[in-house]
């Protein structure tokens, strides 16, 4: 079974060598929130977005009394940056209610043949990437809604995630150092044996 999967991957990789990515199209799903106010501030965070620029705009708007809610969203590599923006906002403006929704967003990659004369057709590759949408509100939100966080609970939602991530990184680092550790032990043990032998 595993050999079959490897052969399939190698075959796919061989085919893709003849293609180059021409563009990526995001297919944003409907927002996971209903009845949002018309004047809500929507902050779409990208991987290359600068947090200073995002926060300067969002905080400036939310400091105005008529603006009551802001919605942060990000997908793929931008998820951690989205969470960072939300935590900064909650520290700058106290008393914000929060609801977090996690879902998948579809991305289409268009691949064109490197040499069109060969007769290959363009390919469309569809991928589902994780995405996050976080609503912050000056006014109370439904506390029974899944993903709700009361004001003041800055890091409660992320503690378990961060713990599991740090544990995973620690295990990977230990795994990377195992080979060197074994080699070092073998050398040390060999050294002991040699030193124990009489000339």
Secondary structure, DSSP 8 states (H G I E B T S, - for coil): -HHHHHHHHHHHHHHHTTEEEEEEEEE----S--S--TT-EEEEE-TT--HHHHHHHHHHHHTSTT--EEEEEEEGGGHHHHHHHHHHHHHHSTT-EEEEEEEEEEEEEEEEESSGGG----EEEEEEEEEEEEEEESS---TTSTTEE-TT-SSTTTHHHHHHHHHHHHHHHHHHHHHHHHHHHHHHHHHHHHHHS--
